[in-house]
Every structure is written in C-alpha cells, then in structure tokens.
Amino acid sequence: MKKISRYLLLAAVVMAVFAASGCARSDKGAVFDPDQSSIFVKKDGSVLSASVEHSDQNYYSEEELKSFMEGRLSEFNAAQGKESAAYNKEGAEKLPAAIVSCKVEGADGAKTVKSIVEYSSPEMLLALAGEIRDGEIQLAALATDSVENRLAAGDLVGSTFVDAKGNAVEVGKITSQSKLRVVSSQGPALIQTEGKVLYMSDGCTLVDEYTVQTPEEGSSFIIFK
C-alpha cells in the first residue's frame, strides 16, 4: 500500500502531455489523452492532473490503486466541507478533487499506470499536493484567470513575453486582448492548456501548440485562447 500512495501523489499533482505526436486535439481545443506527466488547465478555470508510470513490477492491481485513491480523495473532499465522494456527479457542483480515471494496463513485467484527477480549482490541486508532501511537487503557486483580471491584480506588466514562434511581444498587445486566459505559476512544471498557447513569459519553453515547460525558478505566465 505504500507503493500505491506514491501513485496517488503523482496523480494529484501532475498530468499528461497528449499522444505520441505531442497533443491530441479537437475543434474545441486540446483533448485530454495522457501520455506523460503534466498539468492541464481548462478554460473554465478547473484543472486536471495525471500520472503516467511505466513499470516492470507487478506489486499492485488496478483495483487496489482505485480503492486507495477513492478513499484518499473522499477524505480530502470531506475536509474541504464537501460531500465525501471521489467522483463528480453529472450536473452537480464539482468536488474539490475527483477521479477521472485510474488504470493499470499491460502485460506482466510491462505495466502502465495511468491516473487522472480533476480539481475544482488550481488551489485544490496545491492543497492536496501540500497534504501529501512529496518532492515531486515543485510548484509553489498555480492560478488561472482572464487577462483582464490579472492585469487588474497587477500581474503581467513588467514581464517580458514571446509569442508561439519565439518572437518578442509588447505587453500592450497582450493586455489589449482582455478575454484571453492566463496561467500563472511559480516553479517548474509541464503545463498544457485547453486552448492554443499564444504568448508566454520569457524563460518558458513551448513544447507544442498547447504545452509549455516552465523554468526552474521565478514566476511564469502562459496566455492561451
């Protein structure tokens, strides 16, 4: 069960980059299809995370992993004053943290563990990560909002930005597009957005049109549509 705890941790704080070509997508934007660990930020402000682990060990089963995660997330949600459940109900208010999927696939000696968790907000992702306390979690902060609201809060101005092609961009060009979404973070993470990345603060690395690697230190901003 100690081993299972490690996989819950990874599921709680990291999510996956999309399929082998880099990122699956639809007409509405990026489609969640985890292949490697990272964080996914949706346009509505909620976030998802996933862990994709490849192992040659067979010391756990999908049922055991699923059961452990259900219990842990139910406890976490109850502590947040919400219904003690591990899954979101269709049409209901989102739980602080809820299982999307939990799978152990592959033949003996070549297992792939995939765990995906959805959070009602970035704050809930950080809260659960803080409870687990593991070195894998390196983000000191994570938030998402509109350009308009971030500008009003005093963010963005003073930062240096580049576009998706790596060209320098004047901040005014970004702030004039007030309805675009912003992901702000501190620390290193692989962050994927539901809409295409348009701009990012200097120091970030564009992995594909939906995915950015943030630097080891300092604050980072990702602007997407």
Number of C-alpha atoms within 10 A of each C-alpha: 10 6 10 18 15 14 20 24 22 26 30 32 29 28 33 27 30 23 15 11 8 15 21 16 17 7 6 8 16 21 17 22 17 23 19 21 25 26 26 26 25 18 18 12 17 20 26 29 28 35 29 24 17 16 14 12 11 12 9 13 14 15 12 12 21 19 13 17 25 19 13 17 24 23 16 23 20 14 12 15 10 15 14 17 21 22 18 17 11 7 6 7 10 17 27 29 27 25 25 16 13 22 16 20 14 13 10 10 11 12 16 18 21 25 30 27 27 28 25 18 22 21 17 22 24 20 16 20 22 13 10 17 11 13 7 12 19 15 17 14 14 18 18 25 18 20 23 18 15 19 14 10 9 9 14 21 13 8 14 15 24 18 18 18 10 14 10 15 15 14 16 10 9 20 16 11 13 14 15 18 27 28 24 20 21 19 17 19 22 22 25 33 27 21 22 18 22 18 25 28 21 19 18 23 16 21 16 17 18 25 26 23 19 26 18 15 13 12 20 26 25 26 24 23 17
